[in-house]
Amino acid sequence: MASLRLSALAAAAAVVLATTSACSSGDSDSSGGSDASGGKVNLAVFASLNGAPAYAAESEGIFGDHDLDVKITTAKTSSEMVPQLIGGKVDIALLDTATSMVAASQGLDLVYIAGATDGGIPEGQEDYSFANVWVRKDSPIKTLADLTGKTIAVPQIKSQPWVDLKGSVDDAGGDSSKIKFTESPDPLTALKSKQADATTTSEPVGTIERAKDELRVVGPTNSGGGGPAYVYVATGKFAKANPELIASFGDAVREANVKVNGDSDLLVKTAAKVLNAPADVLAKAALPVYAEKPLTVEDIATSIAYLKRYDMFEQAAPSPQKILFKP
């Protein structure tokens, strides 16, 4: 079964959709979130490394070069942004593939318009990557396969980190079905206090932990199962009403992704401002790789197969052709 939390998310978003539809039954198909004329876009992203290229696109004038006037706001989680999209408070949001696809499978009007962060383990990050598994220094756990039968703390079961950890354990020869997962608002504390045998972190939290030298890295997780990890999402209604704007936005974010992939100083400077974190810490972090090519149906199919492997869909999985927006 899919998580009750994600089911609640879909239910809440459906209520928002019904309410906004009732209030605007006489309106056209334009967005309720902002007047898209003139290239105006309300964009919601994570205050994280995943969202840093959007801020670089703003500071470097890339959005402006594409005739876009983008207002960026931050949110803590993907689950928080889905109702905002459906309710028209934002036009485009940065979401992880697990949350967005489960929401789409439950009937919410969501489409993918551009890739944000590539999944997989980047070349050169085979031992330590953007997302990693941690154990206590005296733990007998040496490999990801050794996590079989252990207790692992995660912020949320049936989430992107949960799926990525299960997939990585199974790919390493372990059996993730025998792992006991426990939800914790502070998984690192749960690990350090021996309430769990392992947990995961993403950067730059991992780099901060490495400096403390209290824990040990077992290995990186395969983010997104090798498919897209984070994507830019709009409602189908907004995308259909604004196809040229959507195309321009996709071009702009890919240009920004290329720029930060090739300029780590810019990425670190931008992320330091976004995260309010020391630049010297971010400079030591394992940085994600951002998507430089347009999303394809094959990319989406890879992600769907990965999530189906771990029963993330209560209902039928979304169609790759329908969830990927094509003008």
C-alpha distance (Angstrom), angle and dihedral (degrees) to the residues before:
residue distance angle dihedral
M1 . . .
A2 3.77 . .
S3 3.79 115.8 .
L4 3.77 118.4 -77.0
R5 3.78 87.4 -132.6
L6 3.80 92.2 59.0
S7 3.79 90.2 45.0
A8 3.79 89.0 52.8
L9 3.80 88.9 49.1
A10 3.78 91.0 55.1
A11 3.79 92.1 46.6
A12 3.80 91.9 50.0
A13 3.78 91.5 47.8
A14 3.79 90.9 48.7
V15 3.81 89.8 54.6
V16 3.81 89.5 50.7
L17 3.80 90.3 49.1
A18 3.79 92.8 50.2
T19 3.79 91.7 47.6
T20 3.79 95.6 48.5
S21 3.79 91.6 44.3
A22 3.78 91.4 52.5
C23 3.79 91.3 48.9
S24 3.79 93.8 50.4
S25 3.78 104.6 34.2
G26 3.78 90.4 131.1
D27 3.78 95.3 49.4
S28 3.78 128.3 101.1
D29 3.80 124.0 -111.2
S30 3.79 93.6 -86.7
S31 3.82 120.9 122.6
G32 3.77 120.2 -83.1
G33 3.81 91.1 -152.4
S34 3.78 101.5 66.5
D35 3.77 142.0 -18.9
A36 3.78 99.9 -90.0
S37 3.80 92.1 -164.6
G38 3.77 111.1 111.0
G39 3.78 90.9 28.1
K40 3.81 95.5 -74.9
V41 3.80 113.2 162.5
N42 3.80 132.7 176.3
L43 3.81 105.5 -147.5
A44 3.81 125.9 -172.1
V45 3.81 120.0 -162.4
F46 3.79 139.8 164.0
A47 3.77 117.7 -93.5
S48 3.78 86.4 -121.1
L49 3.78 143.9 96.3
N50 3.81 87.7 -85.4
G51 3.80 90.8 65.2
A52 3.81 97.8 40.2
P53 3.84 96.2 98.1
A54 3.81 90.6 59.3
Y55 3.78 89.3 57.9
A56 3.80 89.7 46.3
A57 3.81 89.0 52.4
E58 3.79 87.6 54.6
S59 3.82 97.7 44.6
E60 3.81 94.8 42.1
G61 3.80 93.7 49.0
I62 3.80 94.4 -115.7
F63 3.79 94.1 130.7
G64 3.80 89.3 49.6
D65 3.80 91.1 50.2
H66 3.80 87.1 58.6
D67 3.82 92.7 48.9
L68 3.79 92.1 -107.7
D69 3.79 126.3 141.3
V70 3.80 101.6 -160.9
K71 3.79 124.3 -173.5
I72 3.81 110.1 -163.2
T73 3.79 123.7 -154.8
T74 3.79 128.1 174.3
A75 3.77 132.5 -129.2
K76 3.79 131.8 -174.7
T77 3.80 100.0 -130.4
S78 3.78 143.6 13.0
S79 3.80 89.1 -117.4
E80 3.79 89.2 60.5
M81 3.80 92.7 52.8
V82 3.80 100.1 49.5
P83 3.83 95.4 71.7
Q84 3.81 88.7 45.1
L85 3.81 89.7 56.0
I86 3.78 94.1 46.0
G87 3.80 91.9 45.4
G88 3.80 92.4 49.9
K89 3.80 96.4 -117.5
V90 3.81 89.1 124.1
D91 3.79 129.5 24.8
I92 3.80 100.7 -153.1
A93 3.80 130.7 17.4
L94 3.78 137.4 -172.3
L95 3.82 107.7 -123.9
D96 3.79 137.2 168.9
T97 3.78 114.7 -111.4
A98 3.81 95.3 -117.3
T99 3.81 96.3 56.7
S100 3.79 95.0 40.2
M101 3.80 96.0 46.9
V102 3.79 94.4 46.3
A103 3.80 89.0 50.1
A104 3.82 90.6 49.0
S105 3.81 90.7 48.8
Q106 3.81 88.3 56.4
G107 3.78 91.5 58.8
L108 3.79 102.8 -93.2
D109 3.80 115.4 146.9
L110 3.82 99.4 -114.5
V111 3.81 129.2 143.5
Y112 3.80 132.5 -178.7
I113 3.79 114.0 -121.3
A114 3.84 103.9 170.9
G115 3.77 142.4 -1.9
A116 3.79 119.1 -107.5
T117 3.82 110.6 177.9
D118 3.79 124.4 15.0
G119 3.78 117.0 -129.5
G120 3.76 128.3 -135.0
I121 3.81 128.7 60.8
P122 3.81 111.2 -60.8
E123 3.78 119.8 -126.1
G124 3.79 109.7 -88.0
Q125 3.82 93.0 24.2
E126 3.80 97.5 84.6
D127 3.82 93.0 120.7
Y128 3.79 100.3 33.9
S129 3.79 124.5 14.6
F130 3.78 143.7 158.7
A131 3.84 91.1 -68.3
N132 3.81 122.0 31.4
V133 3.80 143.5 174.5
W134 3.81 117.7 -119.9
V135 3.81 134.1 -162.2
R136 3.79 133.5 174.2
K137 3.79 114.5 -82.4
D138 3.83 92.7 -112.2
S139 3.82 93.6 48.1
P140 3.82 118.1 126.2
I141 3.82 88.5 -140.8
K142 3.80 108.4 112.4
T143 3.81 104.9 160.8
L144 3.77 138.1 28.0
A145 3.80 89.0 -107.5
D146 3.82 88.2 60.9
L147 3.81 88.9 67.0
T148 3.81 88.2 78.9
G149 3.79 107.8 117.2
K150 3.82 93.8 11.4
T151 3.81 132.2 117.6
I152 3.79 115.6 -110.1
A153 3.80 125.7 -170.7
V154 3.81 117.7 -141.9
P155 3.81 132.0 168.6
Q156 3.80 90.7 -121.0
I157 3.78 136.1 6.2
K158 3.82 114.6 -131.2
S159 3.79 91.1 28.5
Q160 3.80 133.3 122.1
P161 3.85 94.2 -92.8
W162 3.82 89.6 47.0
V163 3.80 92.5 52.1
D164 3.80 92.4 44.3
L165 3.79 92.2 51.7
K166 3.80 93.3 48.6
G167 3.78 91.7 48.0
S168 3.80 93.0 48.2
V169 3.81 92.7 49.7
D170 3.80 92.3 49.4
D171 3.79 92.4 46.1
A172 3.81 88.6 52.5
G173 3.81 90.8 56.3
G174 3.79 98.3 -96.1
D175 3.80 129.9 119.3
S176 3.78 112.7 -114.5
S177 3.81 91.6 -174.5
K178 3.81 87.3 73.2
I179 3.81 94.8 53.9
K180 3.79 117.6 106.4
F181 3.80 108.4 -139.4
T182 3.77 120.3 -160.1
E183 3.79 124.9 -170.5
S184 3.79 116.0 -129.2
P185 3.81 132.4 169.9
D186 3.82 86.8 -143.1
P187 3.82 109.0 31.5
L188 3.82 94.0 173.8
T189 3.79 91.1 58.1
A190 3.80 89.4 47.1
L191 3.80 88.8 54.6
K192 3.80 95.5 45.7
S193 3.81 92.0 47.6
K194 3.83 90.6 51.3
Q195 3.79 94.6 -114.0
A196 3.81 87.2 122.4
D197 3.80 136.3 25.8
A198 3.80 95.9 -138.9
T199 3.79 145.7 -3.0
T200 3.79 140.7 -178.3
T201 3.78 134.2 -117.9
S202 3.77 136.2 -175.6
E203 3.77 126.2 -143.0
P204 2.97 137.6 -45.1
V205 3.83 89.8 19.5
G206 3.80 90.0 63.4
T207 3.79 93.5 53.7
I208 3.80 89.9 51.4
E209 3.82 89.5 52.0
R210 3.79 91.7 48.6
A211 3.79 89.5 57.1
K212 3.82 90.5 53.4
D213 3.83 89.7 54.4
E214 3.81 92.3 -151.1
L215 3.79 98.0 118.7
R216 3.79 138.7 38.6
V217 3.80 130.1 -129.9
V218 3.80 116.5 -125.9
G219 3.78 94.8 -174.3
P220 3.80 145.5 -66.0
T221 3.78 125.7 -71.2
N222 3.78 122.3 -124.7
S223 3.80 99.9 -112.8
G224 3.78 113.3 -141.1
G225 3.79 90.9 -3.1
G226 3.79 88.1 -85.2
G227 3.80 93.3 -54.0
P228 3.80 125.0 97.2
A229 3.80 111.9 -46.2
Y230 3.82 100.1 -168.4
V231 3.79 128.6 15.9
Y232 3.79 140.1 -177.8
V233 3.79 110.0 -112.3
A234 3.81 135.2 -168.6
T235 3.76 133.3 172.6
G236 3.77 115.0 -91.9
K237 3.80 88.0 -122.4
F238 3.81 93.6 57.2
A239 3.81 93.7 42.7
K240 3.82 93.6 50.3
A241 3.80 91.3 48.3
N242 3.82 92.6 48.5
P243 3.83 109.1 31.7
E244 3.82 95.2 149.5
L245 3.79 92.1 50.2
I246 3.81 90.6 48.7
A247 3.81 90.8 50.6
S248 3.81 91.1 49.6
F249 3.80 91.4 48.2
G250 3.80 91.4 51.5
D251 3.80 91.2 50.1
A252 3.81 91.1 48.2
V253 3.79 97.2 49.9
R254 3.80 91.9 46.3
E255 3.80 89.2 51.6
A256 3.81 89.6 50.2
N257 3.80 90.8 46.8
V258 3.80 91.1 53.0
K259 3.79 90.3 48.2
V260 3.81 96.7 52.1
N261 3.81 92.4 40.9
G262 3.80 87.0 59.9
D263 3.79 98.2 37.0
S264 3.79 112.7 52.1
D265 3.81 91.0 172.8
L266 3.80 90.3 60.8
L267 3.80 91.2 46.1
V268 3.81 92.5 49.8
K269 3.81 92.4 45.9
T270 3.80 91.7 48.9
A271 3.80 94.7 43.9
A272 3.81 91.9 48.0
K273 3.78 89.0 58.1
V274 3.80 94.9 42.9
L275 3.80 94.9 46.5
N276 3.79 97.0 33.2
A277 3.81 85.6 -129.9
P278 3.82 131.3 140.4
A279 3.79 112.0 -88.1
D280 3.81 91.3 -140.5
V281 3.81 90.1 60.5
L282 3.80 92.9 47.5
A283 3.80 90.6 48.6
K284 3.82 88.5 62.5
A285 3.80 94.7 46.2
A286 3.80 125.9 105.1
L287 3.78 101.2 -109.8
P288 3.81 124.3 -146.0
V289 3.78 122.6 -116.9
Y290 3.78 113.5 -118.2
A291 3.80 124.4 -140.2
E292 3.80 113.2 -97.9
K293 3.81 99.3 175.0
P294 3.81 131.4 62.8
L295 3.78 115.5 -94.3
T296 3.80 115.9 -100.1
V297 3.78 134.6 -155.4
E298 3.80 87.0 -111.9
D299 3.82 90.5 56.9
I300 3.79 90.9 52.8
A301 3.81 92.5 45.6
T302 3.82 89.5 54.1
S303 3.81 90.8 53.7
I304 3.80 93.0 46.5
A305 3.81 92.3 50.8
Y306 3.81 89.7 49.3
L307 3.81 93.2 52.3
K308 3.81 92.9 43.6
R309 3.81 87.8 55.8
Y310 3.80 87.8 67.6
D311 3.82 99.1 38.5
M312 3.79 95.3 -110.5
F313 3.79 93.6 151.6
E314 3.81 120.1 77.5
Q315 3.78 89.1 -176.4
A316 3.79 131.2 27.0
A317 3.79 115.3 -47.6
P318 3.80 115.0 -105.8
S319 3.78 118.9 -96.9
P320 3.83 112.7 -103.4
Q321 3.80 89.5 -140.9
K322 3.80 92.7 53.0
I323 3.80 99.1 42.7
L324 3.83 93.6 50.2
F325 3.79 107.6 75.1
K326 3.78 117.0 -134.1
P327 3.84 117.8 -176.7
